[in-house]
Amino acid sequence: MSRVPGWLGRLGAGLSEMSERLNEQRRDKDVDDGDDVEREVRDDLARDAGERDGGHERRRGHDHVADDAEEHGGEQEHVPPPPAYAPAIAARPDPVAAVPWGMRVAAEAGWRLLVLAGTLWVLMKVISAVQLVVLAFVAALLITAMLQPTVARLKRLGLPRGLATAVTAILGFVIMGLVGWFVVWQVMDNVDELSRQVQDGIEDLRKWLLNSPFHVTEDQINDIAKSLREAVGANTEELTSAGLEGVTVIVEAMTGILLAMFSTLFLLYDGKRIWQWTLKLVPAQARPGVEGAGPRAWRTLTAYVRGTVIVALIDAIFIGLGIYFLGVPMAVPLAVFIFLFAFIPLVGAVVSGALAVVVALVTQGVFTAVMALAVVLAVQQIEGHILQPFILGRAVRVHPLAVVLSVAAGGLVAGIGGAVVAVPLVAVTNTVVGYLRAYSREAALKQSPPPHGATASDVAPVESPK
């Protein structure tokens, strides 16, 4: 009995010692956990304070290191974690924003101009490849603009569309053919007389040079004539090839005339349906604007052709009468040439007037040439300041500089035909661009929301530009 209490006492003492050790370990663990929580709280506070003030963060970090050193007494120095924020580094600007605004605008406009220039270059190449067809069709458009009012008048009188078209086309082509035949007949009939008068004029010019204050000798005149004969003899092959090319030109001209006749016939008969078919090739979004611009362009072209025909007829009649009463030979063919060259604005009048003055100078002398020049200048001044503004009006108002540049460009691209169609093309383009600009502005106003408090009259659609 005496051993049992002793054994139980030792067992109880061992259990008590183990319980104390467990309690001590639990207390140590609780202390470590509390230190970790406190450290995390201090780190969070230090991070927040560091975002507000960098210097205050550094002081708090030093205090945190000192506290750790005191708590762990002699343990290894604790290194604080790196801050959660990145150092303030300036970001690189956007490359687009770094380019100056003016340079960006110039670059945007530059590549668009390059695309437009390339498109025009390709278009000009295509037109030059089919130049005969293009010129024939443009000539057909001009003839149609001149004859279409006659077709409309005959239809109003009760004639069927086909018969009205046939009568107008036949009469128009017969009249133009008779005019051409008359010019050729007059030239061929008077060429011998003109040649004799030219020779007499050259002889008179020779005598005048010999007696002039320029001290020109007969040997110098003979040397000039000899040089001209040698130049003609040396270029015989070129003249022969030019004659062969002339045959080709005649064939091409006949082909172009036939194409223009057929195109005119179909444009007179079925012009509206051709226009409706052309509109189907235009994108649907741009179709309303083009549909409105087409009739206005056609009215401009019709006004230009009819006005030019009237002005050219007046020029030919008055200048022809003037040189006829002055005794200049071939007055009627010269009047026809003046009528035809009047379709080339500014330049044509100068060329035809100069031709009449030269013929008068060679055949009738200096005084007659001066009087012919006075007649030409007087008629052209009346034409430029009275007839054209009154007859053409505002429909085909084009600046004289645009006229000269367009005639020069058309002549360089397509010769005489290009010079003839250049000005009506510019006039039509001016009308179309002006209408499309006004139409786009009106469409933008219709699509924009009305201002607050606007009345019905304020937002009512305006009339389309004429």
C-alpha positions in Angstrom: 0.0 0.0 0.0 2.9 2.3 0.6 4.2 2.0 -3.1 0.9 3.0 -4.8 0.6 6.6 -3.5 4.3 7.1 -4.4 3.8 5.9 -8.0 0.6 8.0 -8.3 2.5 11.0 -6.9 5.3 10.6 -9.5 2.7 10.2 -12.3 0.8 13.3 -11.2 4.1 15.2 -10.9 5.0 14.2 -14.5 1.6 15.1 -15.8 1.8 18.5 -14.1 5.2 19.1 -15.6 4.0 18.2 -19.1 1.0 20.5 -18.7 3.3 23.4 -17.7 5.5 22.7 -20.7 2.5 22.6 -23.0 1.2 25.9 -21.6 4.6 27.5 -22.0 4.8 26.4 -25.6 1.3 27.7 -26.3 2.2 31.1 -24.7 5.3 31.3 -26.9 3.3 30.5 -30.0 0.7 33.1 -29.1 3.4 35.7 -28.6 4.9 34.9 -32.0 1.5 35.1 -33.8 0.8 38.5 -32.1 4.2 39.8 -33.2 3.5 38.7 -36.8 0.0 40.4 -36.8 1.5 43.5 -35.3 4.2 43.5 -37.9 1.8 43.2 -40.8 -0.3 46.0 -39.4 2.7 48.2 -39.1 3.8 47.3 -42.6 0.3 48.2 -44.0 0.4 51.5 -42.1 3.9 52.2 -43.3 2.9 51.4 -46.9 0.0 53.8 -46.8 2.1 56.5 -45.2 4.8 55.9 -47.8 2.3 56.6 -50.6 1.5 59.9 -49.0 5.0 60.9 -47.9 8.2 59.1 -48.8 10.3 60.6 -46.0 7.8 59.6 -43.4 7.9 56.0 -44.7 11.6 55.8 -44.4 11.4 57.0 -40.7 8.7 54.4 -39.9 10.8 51.7 -41.6 13.8 52.6 -39.3 11.5 52.4 -36.3 10.2 49.1 -37.4 13.8 47.7 -37.7 14.6 49.0 -34.2 11.5 47.4 -32.6 12.3 44.1 -34.2 15.9 44.3 -32.9 14.7 45.0 -29.3 12.0 42.2 -29.4 14.3 39.6 -30.7 17.4 40.9 -28.7 20.5 39.9 -30.5 18.8 38.1 -33.4 19.8 38.9 -37.0 18.7 42.4 -38.3 15.4 42.3 -40.1 15.2 43.7 -43.7 11.9 45.5 -44.5 10.0 44.3 -47.5 10.2 46.5 -50.7 7.5 49.1 -51.2 4.4 48.1 -53.1 4.5 51.2 -55.3 6.8 51.6 -58.4 9.1 54.7 -58.7 7.5 57.6 -60.6 8.9 57.2 -64.2 7.6 59.4 -67.0 5.8 57.4 -69.7 6.8 57.9 -73.3 4.4 59.9 -75.4 2.2 58.4 -78.1 4.1 58.5 -81.5 1.0 60.0 -83.2 0.7 62.7 -80.5 4.4 63.5 -80.8 4.1 64.4 -84.5 3.1 68.1 -84.9 -0.5 68.8 -86.0 0.5 70.6 -89.2 2.8 67.8 -90.3 0.0 65.2 -89.7 -2.4 67.3 -91.8 0.1 67.7 -94.6 0.8 64.0 -94.6 -2.9 63.1 -94.7 -3.5 65.5 -97.5 -0.3 64.4 -99.3 -1.1 60.7 -99.6 -4.7 61.5 -100.7 -3.3 63.8 -103.4 -0.9 61.1 -104.5 -3.8 58.6 -104.8 -5.9 61.2 -106.7 -2.9 62.0 -109.0 -2.4 58.3 -109.7 -6.0 57.8 -110.5 -6.0 60.8 -112.9 -2.8 59.5 -114.5 -4.4 56.0 -115.1 -7.6 57.7 -116.4 -5.6 59.8 -118.9 -3.7 56.8 -120.1 -7.0 55.0 -120.7 -8.4 58.0 -122.5 -5.3 58.4 -124.7 -5.6 54.7 -125.6 -9.2 55.2 -126.9 -8.9 58.8 -127.8 -10.8 58.5 -131.0 -13.8 56.9 -129.3 -13.8 59.5 -126.4 -13.6 62.5 -128.8 -16.4 61.0 -131.0 -18.7 60.5 -128.0 -18.0 64.0 -126.6 -18.7 65.5 -130.0 -21.9 63.5 -130.0 -22.8 65.0 -126.6 -22.2 68.5 -128.0 -24.2 67.9 -131.1 -27.0 66.3 -129.0 -27.1 69.3 -126.7 -27.5 71.5 -129.8 -30.2 69.4 -131.5 -32.2 68.1 -128.5 -34.4 71.2 -128.1 -35.5 70.7 -131.7 -36.5 67.1 -131.0 -38.5 68.2 -127.9 -40.2 70.9 -130.0 -41.2 68.4 -132.7 -42.5 66.0 -130.1 -44.7 68.8 -128.6 -46.1 69.3 -132.2 -47.3 65.7 -132.2 -44.6 63.8 -134.0 -43.5 60.4 -132.5 -40.2 60.3 -130.8 -38.6 58.1 -133.4 -39.7 60.3 -136.3 -38.8 63.5 -134.5 -35.3 62.1 -133.8 -34.8 61.0 -137.4 -35.9 64.3 -138.9 -33.7 66.3 -136.5 -30.7 64.1 -137.0 -31.0 64.0 -140.7 -31.5 67.8 -141.0 -28.6 68.5 -138.6 -26.1 66.2 -140.4 -27.2 67.5 -143.8 -26.7 71.1 -142.8 -23.2 70.4 -141.3 -22.2 68.4 -144.4 -23.3 71.2 -146.7 -21.3 73.7 -144.6 -18.2 71.5 -144.9 -18.7 71.0 -148.6 -19.2 74.7 -149.2 -15.9 75.5 -147.4 -14.0 73.0 -149.4 -15.6 74.1 -152.6 -14.7 77.8 -151.9 -11.2 77.0 -151.1 -10.6 74.8 -154.1 -12.3 77.4 -156.4 -10.2 80.2 -155.1 -6.9 78.5 -154.5 -5.4 79.5 -157.8 -6.4 83.1 -157.4 -5.1 83.1 -153.8 -1.8 81.5 -154.9 -1.3 84.3 -157.5 -2.2 87.0 -155.0 0.2 85.4 -152.4 3.0 85.5 -155.0 2.2 89.2 -155.8 2.1 89.9 -152.1 5.5 88.3 -151.5 6.9 90.3 -154.4 5.5 93.5 -152.9 7.0 92.5 -149.5 10.4 92.0 -151.3 10.2 95.4 -152.8 9.2 97.0 -149.5 12.1 95.4 -147.7 14.5 96.6 -150.4 13.3 100.2 -149.9 12.8 100.0 -146.2 15.0 101.6 -143.6 16.2 98.2 -142.5 18.8 98.2 -145.3 18.0 94.7 -146.5 19.9 93.8 -149.7 18.7 91.6 -152.6 21.5 89.1 -151.8 20.2 88.7 -148.3 16.7 88.1 -149.6 18.0 85.6 -152.1 20.0 83.8 -149.4 16.8 83.5 -147.3 14.9 82.1 -150.3 17.7 79.6 -151.0 17.8 78.5 -147.3 14.0 77.9 -147.5 14.4 75.8 -150.7 17.2 73.7 -149.1 15.2 73.2 -146.0 12.2 71.9 -148.0 14.5 69.6 -150.1 16.3 68.2 -147.0 12.9 67.4 -145.3 11.4 65.7 -148.3 11.2 62.4 -146.5 9.5 64.0 -143.5 7.0 65.7 -145.8 6.3 62.4 -147.6 5.7 60.6 -144.3 3.5 63.4 -143.2 1.5 62.9 -146.3 1.1 59.2 -145.5 0.1 60.1 -142.0 -2.4 62.4 -143.5 -4.1 59.5 -145.1 -4.3 57.8 -141.7 -5.7 60.9 -140.2 -8.4 61.1 -142.9 -9.4 57.5 -142.2 -9.5 58.1 -138.4 -11.5 61.3 -139.0 -14.1 59.4 -141.1 -14.3 56.7 -138.4 -14.8 59.4 -135.7 -17.5 61.1 -137.7 -19.4 57.8 -138.1 -19.1 57.1 -134.4 -20.3 60.6 -133.6 -23.3 60.3 -135.9 -24.5 57.0 -134.4 -23.9 58.2 -130.9 -25.9 61.4 -131.6 -28.8 59.4 -133.0 -29.1 57.1 -130.0 -28.6 59.9 -127.5 -31.4 61.9 -129.1 -33.7 58.9 -129.2 -32.9 57.2 -125.9 -31.0 59.7 -123.8 -33.2 59.4 -120.7 -32.9 55.6 -120.5 -29.2 55.8 -121.0 -29.0 58.2 -118.1 -31.1 56.0 -115.9 -28.9 53.0 -116.7 -25.8 55.1 -115.9 -27.3 56.0 -112.5 -27.4 52.3 -111.6 -23.6 52.2 -111.8 -23.4 54.8 -109.0 -23.4 53.6 -105.4 -26.8 53.8 -103.7 -25.6 56.2 -101.1 -24.4 58.8 -103.6 -27.1 58.2 -106.2 -29.5 60.9 -105.1 -26.9 63.6 -105.4 -25.7 62.4 -108.8 -29.3 62.1 -110.0 -29.9 65.8 -109.1 -26.5 66.9 -110.6 -27.1 65.3 -114.0 -30.0 67.4 -115.2 -28.2 70.6 -114.1 -25.1 69.6 -115.9 -27.1 68.9 -119.0 -28.7 72.3 -118.8 -25.3 73.9 -118.5 -24.0 72.0 -121.5 -27.0 72.9 -123.6 -26.8 76.6 -122.7 -23.1 76.6 -123.5 -23.5 74.9 -126.9 -26.5 77.1 -128.0 -24.9 80.3 -126.7 -21.6 79.4 -128.4 -23.3 78.7 -131.7 -25.2 82.0 -131.6 -22.0 84.0 -130.7 -20.0 82.2 -133.4 -22.6 82.9 -136.0 -22.7 86.6 -135.2 -18.9 86.7 -135.3 -18.7 85.0 -138.6 -21.4 87.1 -140.2 -20.0 90.5 -139.1 -16.3 89.7 -139.7 -17.1 88.1 -143.0 -19.1 91.1 -144.1 -16.2 93.4 -143.0 -13.5 91.6 -144.9 -15.9 91.1 -147.9 -16.4 94.9 -148.3 -12.6 95.4 -147.9 -12.1 93.2 -150.9 -10.3 90.4 -149.2 -10.6 87.2 -151.3 -12.3 84.0 -149.9 -14.3 86.1 -147.5 -17.0 83.3 -147.2 -14.5 80.5 -146.4 -12.8 82.7 -143.9 -16.1 83.5 -142.3 -16.8 79.7 -142.0 -13.4 79.2 -140.4 -14.2 82.0 -137.9 -17.4 80.3 -137.1 -15.7 76.9 -136.4 -12.8 78.4 -134.4 -15.2 80.3 -132.2 -15.9 76.9 -130.5 -12.4 77.3 -129.0 -12.9 80.2 -126.6 -10.3 83.1 -126.6 -7.7 81.1 -128.5 -9.9 80.3 -131.5 -11.0 83.9 -132.0 -7.3 85.1 -132.0 -6.3 82.4 -134.5 -9.2 83.0 -136.9 -8.8 86.7 -136.7 -5.1 86.5 -137.4 -5.8 84.3 -140.4 -8.1 86.9 -141.9 -5.6 89.7 -141.3 -2.8 87.7 -142.8 -4.8 86.9 -145.9 -5.7 90.6 -146.2 -2.0 91.6 -145.8 -0.7 89.2 -148.4 -3.4 89.9 -151.0 -4.5 93.6 -150.5 -1.6 95.3 -148.6 -0.9 96.9 -145.3 -3.8 99.3 -145.2 -6.4 96.7 -145.9 -4.8 94.4 -143.3 -5.0 97.2 -140.7 -8.7 97.8 -141.5 -9.4 94.0 -141.3 -7.6 94.0 -137.9 -9.8 96.9 -136.7 -13.0 95.0 -137.8 -11.9 91.8 -136.1 -11.0 93.6 -132.8 -14.3 95.6 -132.8 -16.4 92.5 -133.3 -14.5 90.5 -130.7 -14.8 93.3 -128.2 -18.6 93.4 -128.7 -18.7 89.6 -128.4 -16.7 89.5 -125.2 -18.4 92.3 -123.3 -22.0 92.2 -124.6 -22.9 89.0 -126.4 -21.4 86.4 -124.2 -22.6 87.8 -120.9 -26.1 88.4 -122.3 -26.5 85.1 -124.2 -24.6 82.6 -122.0 -25.5 84.4 -118.7 -24.8 82.8 -115.4 -25.2 79.2 -116.6 -21.6 78.8 -117.9 -19.7 81.5 -116.0 -16.0 80.4 -116.0 -13.1 82.6 -115.2 -10.9 83.6 -118.2 -7.8 82.1 -116.5 -9.6 78.8 -116.2 -10.7 79.1 -119.9 -7.1 79.7 -121.1 -5.6 76.9 -118.9 -8.3 74.4 -119.8 -7.9 75.1 -123.6 -4.1 74.8 -123.3 -4.4 71.5 -121.3 -7.0 70.1 -123.7 -4.9 71.0 -126.7 -1.8 69.3 -125.2 -3.7 66.2 -124.4 -6.0 65.7 -127.4 -5.1 68.4 -130.0 -7.9 70.5 -131.5 -10.6 68.2 -130.3 -9.3 68.5 -126.7 -9.3 72.3 -127.0 -12.9 72.3 -128.2 -14.3 70.1 -125.4 -12.1 71.6 -122.6 -14.2 74.6 -121.7 -17.6 72.9 -121.7 -16.1 70.2 -119.6 -14.9 72.8 -117.1 -18.3 74.5 -117.1 -20.1 71.2 -116.5 -17.7 70.2 -113.7 -18.1 73.6 -112.1 -21.9 73.1 -112.1 -21.8 69.6 -110.7 -19.3 70.4 -108.0 -21.3 73.4 -106.8 -24.5 71.4 -106.7 -23.0 68.4 -104.9 -21.5 70.8 -102.3 -24.9 72.4 -101.7 -26.6 69.0 -101.6 -24.2 67.6 -99.0 -24.6 70.7 -96.8 -28.4 70.4 -97.1 -28.3 66.7 -96.3 -26.1 67.3 -93.2 -28.6 69.9 -92.0 -31.5 67.5 -92.4 -29.8 64.7 -90.5 -28.6 67.0 -87.6 -31.1 67.2 -84.6 -33.1 70.4 -84.3 -32.0 72.8 -81.6 -33.9 72.9 -78.4 -37.0 75.1 -78.7 -36.9 75.2 -82.5 -40.1 76.0 -84.3 -41.5 74.1 -87.3 -40.4 76.8 -89.6 -36.9 76.6 -88.3 -36.5 72.9 -89.1 -38.5 72.8 -92.3 -36.6 71.5 -95.3 -35.3 74.1 -97.6 -35.7 74.1 -101.4 -33.0 72.1 -103.3 -30.4 74.3 -105.0 -31.1 75.0 -108.6 
